[in-house]
């Protein structure tokens, strides 16, 4: 499986997930580039950024 297809699957799951699911995907997914993480972050609800920051600490 190539990286682009894998990222598209991750991105689709991320878009469909609730906030806790998004945090789980964002904090446990390995092997993505900085650009891919930034792309996911663009779809994260800004009002919950503090929750994401705590999960990453």
C-alpha positions, 0 to 999 in steps of 0.5 A, a space after each residue: 500500500 503506498 503512502 498517499 492511499 494510506 493517508 487518504 484513508 486516514 484523512 477520511 477516518 479523521 473527517 468522519 470521527 468525533 473530536 475524541 476520535 480525531 484526537 486519537 487518530 492525530 496522536 497515534 498515527 505514525 509515519 505522516 509528514 509534517 504537511 500531512 499532519 498540518 492537513 489533518 489539523 486544518 479539519 480539527 475544530 479550533 474550539 477543541 485545540 486545548 484538548 488536543 494539546 493536553 493529549 499530546 503532552 
